[in-house]
């Protein structure tokens, strides 16, 4: 029962508390809030991956020379980061499609 239904039905039910109003709003808008959360989480993970890569590359250059093994390790880190970011992007888009399909079935 939404908050508006409770107001219209106020003759039979006691008025909702502030907690009840907030809980009802949260329940009615949960999909919108959770969608933003997933995108924010993916952005944070992307930033952390890139910072981790930069730290590793800086550490490998700390000895003053960059060897072939350092270049291979950097390339591997770049590939791993790119694939991780692509996986997060695919998940966000798949979640959007899944929610669209679920809302069409209702």
N, C-alpha and C positions, 0 to 999 in steps of 0.2 A: 504494500500500500504506500503510495507516494505521499509526500508532505501535503500536497494540495488536497488529496482525498481525505486526509485526516482533518484538515481545516473544515472542509465541507461537511464532515461527519461529526463536528464538534459537539453536537447536541447529545450524542450517545457516548462519546469517548472524552476523557479528560484532555485538556490541551497538552500538546507535546512539550516536553522539556527541551532545553537548548541542546542537551546531549542527543535526544531523539531526533531533533531537526538535523543536526550535523551528521549523525549516523545514517539517516535516510538519504541525505544529499550524497554522502560518500558512496552508499550502495547504488544509487541511481547513476553516478558518474564514474564508477570504478574503471570502466574500460578506457575512458579518456585519460584518466590519471596513470593507469598502468602502461598505456602506450607511450606516453611521454617518458616514463621511467626507463623503459627498455632502450629507447633512443639515447637517453642521457647516459645509461650504463655503457652502451656501445661506444659512445664518444670518449668516456673516461678510459675504457679499456684501450682504445686506439691511442690516446695520449700516453698512457703508461707504456705500451709497446714501443712507441717511438722514442720515449725518454730512455727506456732500457737499452734500445739499440744504440743511441747516441753515447750512452755511458760505456757500453762495451767497446765501441769503436774508439772512443777517447782512451780507454785503458790499453787497448792494443797498440795505439800510437805512442804511448807513454815512454817506450824505450828509445824513441827517436827514429826508428825505421819501421817500415811496413813490409812484412814478408809476404810471400805467396800464401802461406797458411792463414795470415791475418785477413788477406783479401777474400779467401775462400770462406772463412768464418763470417766475415761481414756480409758476403753475398747470401750465405745461408740464413743469417739473421734477417736480412731484408726480405727474403722469400717467405720466411715464417711469419713475419709481421704482415706482409701483404695478404697472405692467405688467411691469417686470423682476422684482419679487417674485412676482407671479402666475406668471410663466414658470418661475421656480425651483421654486415649489410644484408646478406641473404636472409638471415633470421628475422631482421626487422621487417623486410618486405614480405616475407612469408607470413609473419604474424598479422600484417595489415590485410593480406589477401584472405587469410583464414577468418579474420573478424568480419570482413565483407561478405564472405560466403555464409557465415553463421547468421548475420543479420538479414540476408536475403531469404533464408529458410523460415524465418519467423513469420 
